[in-house]
Amino acid sequence: MRPALEHIGTTGGLSWKRHLFRSPAFRFSWHLHPEIELTLITAGTGTRYAGDSIEPYVPGRLTLLGPGVPHAFVSATQGHNEAVVIHFRPDFLGPGLFDVPEFAAVAGLLAEAGRGLELAVPAPMVRRLVELTEETGPAGTLGLLDVLVRLADGARGRPLASPGYRSPARPDGRRRMDDVFGYLHARYGEPIDLGDVAAVAHLSPAAFSRFFRRATGRTFTAYLAELRVGAACRLLTESDRAVADIAASCGFGNLSNFNRRFRELKAMTPREYRAAFG
């Protein structure tokens, strides 16, 4: 499935866009856009997809996505789901804004967002971002710049997508990876055969394995295990379902294999993970 190119536009009276998005459910919408995106989850839990990353999210998580990073936020349950969403182009106040010395740290932060970043934010920053959804005119734009400066001066963000995610330079390579990631994110709970995924990329299994390794820095099997373990983490923290049931629903046909893979990736057992984060 190819990510849809989304048209963002701006908020009236501003050269960028912000809104407080409320919905009974955030549904899977695999998309990208040329704008930078800040998304702060303020209510609800679910799964965040960013490039080739899949991880659970909870309230208070702030995600910074650079231009062109495919992504989706999918809520776990129906109910009250809410997020502050801000979009702006790198040149929204004119070319070269972030090239000046006083914005050097912001320029570095935005460059790192090419893989997506998760940023730690204190409670005052959460409140400031929510307030920003009500501001307009000069106060709103100055508020956005202030938020970016504070984020750039704060703790270093954690990259989301793998280091090689952006490596396919040719457009056909990028399209192939987007098709593959969309296919896997939609079907990770089902049995997945290498030949089926290779067919999505229009490659032979051997050629696809080489292509995937070059693009992501790891094997297809290793990535699929990460994808499935990430989905299992969300279910472990948000439900009381049996571990065996979670393993099966995330595509692991063998419980011992699930336990082994989980320990390799998380350095603890599924039950220990639930006790620590549930």
Wavefront OBJ file of the C-alpha trace (Angstrom):
o trace
v 0.000 0.000 0.000
v 1.491 3.334 -1.085
v 1.246 6.262 1.383
v -1.186 8.915 0.207
v 0.176 12.397 -0.455
v -1.858 14.610 1.858
v -2.637 18.267 1.186
v -2.261 20.177 4.448
v -2.899 23.873 3.759
v -2.801 26.485 6.537
v -4.940 27.791 9.383
v -6.673 31.113 8.702
v -4.477 34.032 9.732
v -1.346 31.880 9.876
v 1.284 30.631 7.427
v 1.218 27.200 9.117
v -1.499 24.915 10.451
v -2.475 23.759 13.937
v -5.510 22.091 15.437
v -6.644 20.016 18.396
v -7.840 16.828 16.755
v -10.536 14.895 18.627
v -12.117 11.675 17.383
v -13.719 8.516 18.761
v -10.955 6.650 16.921
v -7.774 7.404 14.960
v -7.985 5.076 11.972
v -5.092 3.780 9.897
v -4.226 6.345 7.233
v -0.775 5.758 5.779
v 0.245 9.135 4.362
v 3.026 11.663 3.889
v 3.319 15.383 3.108
v 6.025 17.993 2.469
v 5.308 19.744 5.768
v 7.065 19.054 9.061
v 4.649 17.619 11.629
v 4.508 17.851 15.419
v 1.976 15.487 17.003
v 1.356 15.465 20.748
v -0.983 12.753 22.031
v -3.139 14.270 24.777
v -5.703 11.476 25.240
v -5.919 7.835 24.213
v -3.457 5.076 23.417
v -2.587 3.232 20.236
v 0.130 2.499 17.721
v 2.376 4.956 15.891
v 3.819 4.072 12.496
v 6.726 6.220 11.253
v 8.751 5.059 8.276
v 9.660 1.483 9.155
v 9.006 1.958 12.905
v 5.995 0.647 14.805
v 5.600 1.465 18.505
v 2.846 2.018 21.049
v 1.963 5.555 22.074
v 0.436 6.977 25.253
v -0.633 10.485 26.310
v 2.280 12.892 26.580
v 4.226 11.411 23.661
v 5.476 14.060 21.216
v 6.504 13.017 17.711
v 8.404 15.225 15.257
v 8.265 14.054 11.632
v 10.337 15.572 8.855
v 9.009 16.236 5.338
v 8.093 13.122 3.400
v 8.179 10.627 6.306
v 5.219 8.234 5.843
v 3.268 7.832 9.066
v 0.016 6.906 10.744
v -1.449 7.034 14.256
v -3.970 4.300 15.037
v -5.955 4.361 18.289
v -6.321 1.141 20.238
v -9.958 1.565 21.233
v -13.059 3.628 20.553
v -13.548 6.502 22.953
v -11.872 9.830 23.660
v -8.784 10.184 21.452
v -7.126 13.563 21.161
v -3.925 15.021 19.725
v -2.355 18.414 19.094
v -1.232 18.415 15.451
v 0.989 21.153 13.977
v 2.189 21.361 10.362
v 4.638 23.835 8.891
v 6.976 23.956 5.930
v 10.699 24.536 6.588
v 10.439 27.863 4.720
v 7.051 28.937 6.121
v 8.527 32.345 7.084
v 10.763 32.587 4.038
v 13.831 30.695 2.774
v 16.848 30.541 5.026
v 15.027 31.190 8.312
v 16.683 28.285 10.097
v 20.071 28.949 8.491
v 20.756 31.958 10.726
v 23.009 31.392 13.784
v 20.314 31.911 16.404
v 18.252 29.057 14.935
v 21.154 26.648 14.378
v 19.914 24.266 17.080
v 16.430 24.234 15.536
v 17.942 23.495 12.114
v 19.762 20.521 13.621
v 16.571 19.257 15.266
v 14.616 19.481 12.017
v 17.387 17.701 10.108
v 17.265 14.809 12.590
v 13.487 14.600 12.102
v 14.117 13.035 8.694
v 13.856 9.670 10.474
v 11.145 10.854 12.849
v 11.878 11.686 16.473
v 10.176 11.016 19.774
v 10.799 13.909 22.153
v 10.451 14.011 25.927
v 8.313 16.957 26.984
v 7.612 18.249 30.511
v 4.094 19.171 31.616
v 4.554 22.926 30.938
v 5.442 22.164 27.303
v 2.340 19.977 26.974
v 0.195 22.865 28.185
v 1.994 25.278 25.850
v 1.329 23.104 22.814
v -2.360 22.810 23.698
v -2.556 26.600 24.127
v -0.926 27.048 20.739
v -3.952 25.493 19.040
v -6.005 28.545 20.104
v -3.510 31.251 19.113
v -3.331 33.088 15.814
v -1.537 36.008 14.213
v 1.946 37.085 15.395
v 1.422 35.570 18.856
v 0.746 32.160 17.348
v 3.782 32.204 15.068
v 6.073 33.496 17.812
v 4.669 30.757 20.035
v 5.563 28.100 17.451
v 9.118 29.439 17.144
v 9.425 29.459 20.936
v 8.278 25.818 21.089
v 10.815 24.796 18.440
v 13.652 26.595 20.250
v 12.736 24.960 23.553
v 12.544 21.520 21.945
v 15.915 22.029 20.253
v 17.473 23.105 23.574
v 15.976 20.154 25.445
v 16.865 16.494 25.621
v 17.961 14.885 22.377
v 15.111 13.104 20.615
v 15.028 9.367 19.976
v 15.074 8.439 16.262
v 12.189 6.271 15.110
v 12.843 4.922 11.604
v 15.942 2.825 11.005
v 19.135 4.619 9.881
v 18.835 3.322 6.326
v 15.161 4.034 5.877
v 15.734 6.931 3.485
v 18.516 5.211 1.571
v 16.635 4.331 -1.659
v 17.576 7.423 -3.690
v 15.680 6.574 -6.843
v 11.922 7.268 -6.863
v 11.161 3.652 -7.798
v 13.157 2.498 -4.757
v 11.207 4.766 -2.441
v 7.921 3.615 -3.927
v 8.911 -0.002 -3.437
v 9.799 0.524 0.212
v 6.563 2.432 0.854
v 4.564 -0.370 -0.756
v 6.392 -2.998 1.288
v 6.023 -1.170 4.616
v 2.351 -0.513 4.004
v 1.780 -4.184 3.170
v 3.610 -5.366 6.298
v 1.971 -2.859 8.649
v -1.450 -3.973 7.444
v -0.760 -7.731 7.630
v 1.854 -8.383 10.329
v -0.653 -10.480 12.314
v -1.039 -12.938 9.431
v 1.384 -15.551 8.095
v 3.682 -13.658 5.695
v 5.715 -15.396 3.040
v 8.862 -13.837 1.603
v 7.603 -14.528 -1.905
v 4.385 -12.593 -1.286
v 6.261 -9.516 -0.054
v 8.774 -9.767 -2.894
v 5.832 -9.751 -5.311
v 4.612 -6.473 -3.772
v 8.009 -4.963 -4.642
v 7.954 -6.643 -8.092
v 11.219 -8.448 -7.345
v 12.334 -12.043 -7.052
v 12.737 -13.278 -3.446
v 16.540 -13.201 -3.714
v 16.604 -9.712 -5.240
v 14.084 -8.461 -2.689
v 16.174 -9.761 0.220
v 19.204 -7.832 -1.062
v 17.130 -4.715 -1.720
v 15.523 -4.789 1.734
v 18.872 -5.261 3.467
v 20.374 -2.286 1.619
v 17.352 -0.110 2.394
v 16.930 -0.886 6.099
v 20.263 -2.238 7.279
v 18.714 -5.502 8.461
v 17.102 -8.609 7.072
v 13.450 -8.891 6.196
v 13.002 -11.568 8.881
v 14.561 -9.339 11.546
v 12.377 -6.368 10.605
v 9.199 -8.446 10.607
v 10.059 -9.715 14.098
v 10.536 -6.101 15.302
v 7.221 -5.117 13.780
v 5.387 -7.946 15.487
v 7.090 -7.470 18.860
v 6.219 -3.741 18.738
v 2.549 -4.621 18.235
v 2.744 -7.134 21.074
v 4.159 -4.478 23.420
v 1.063 -2.353 22.947
v -1.253 -5.273 23.680
v 0.748 -6.274 26.748
v 0.415 -2.796 28.249
v -3.191 -2.141 27.267
v -4.920 -5.447 27.886
v -4.917 -8.447 30.192
v -4.987 -10.944 27.326
v -2.893 -14.067 27.769
v 0.644 -13.870 26.426
v 0.024 -16.828 24.129
v -3.058 -15.131 22.692
v -1.112 -11.918 22.067
v 1.709 -13.834 20.412
v -0.703 -15.535 18.033
v -2.547 -12.312 17.161
v 0.761 -10.626 16.315
v 1.796 -13.311 13.864
v 3.881 -15.641 16.030
v 2.770 -19.213 15.448
v 5.093 -20.509 18.149
v 5.068 -19.198 21.730
v 8.678 -20.159 22.437
v 9.804 -18.272 19.325
v 7.807 -15.232 20.459
v 9.405 -15.337 23.922
v 12.884 -15.681 22.426
v 12.429 -12.837 19.943
v 10.859 -10.614 22.595
v 13.762 -11.111 24.984
v 16.277 -10.424 22.200
v 14.640 -7.102 21.317
v 13.444 -5.868 24.730
v 15.955 -7.510 27.082
v 13.111 -8.863 29.219
v 10.289 -11.377 28.989
v 6.772 -10.397 27.885
v 5.519 -10.807 31.450
v 8.317 -8.618 32.802
v 7.457 -5.985 30.176
v 3.801 -6.039 31.232
v 4.738 -5.683 34.901
v 7.042 -2.758 34.126
v 4.861 -0.800 31.702
v 1.333 -2.103 32.025
l 1 2 3 4 5 6 7 8 9 10 11 12 13 14 15 16 17 18 19 20 21 22 23 24 25 26 27 28 29 30 31 32 33 34 35 36 37 38 39 40 41 42 43 44 45 46 47 48 49 50 51 52 53 54 55 56 57 58 59 60 61 62 63 64 65 66 67 68 69 70 71 72 73 74 75 76 77 78 79 80 81 82 83 84 85 86 87 88 89 90 91 92 93 94 95 96 97 98 99 100 101 102 103 104 105 106 107 108 109 110 111 112 113 114 115 116 117 118 119 120 121 122 123 124 125 126 127 128 129 130 131 132 133 134 135 136 137 138 139 140 141 142 143 144 145 146 147 148 149 150 151 152 153 154 155 156 157 158 159 160 161 162 163 164 165 166 167 168 169 170 171 172 173 174 175 176 177 178 179 180 181 182 183 184 185 186 187 188 189 190 191 192 193 194 195 196 197 198 199 200 201 202 203 204 205 206 207 208 209 210 211 212 213 214 215 216 217 218 219 220 221 222 223 224 225 226 227 228 229 230 231 232 233 234 235 236 237 238 239 240 241 242 243 244 245 246 247 248 249 250 251 252 253 254 255 256 257 258 259 260 261 262 263 264 265 266 267 268 269 270 271 272 273 274 275 276 277 278
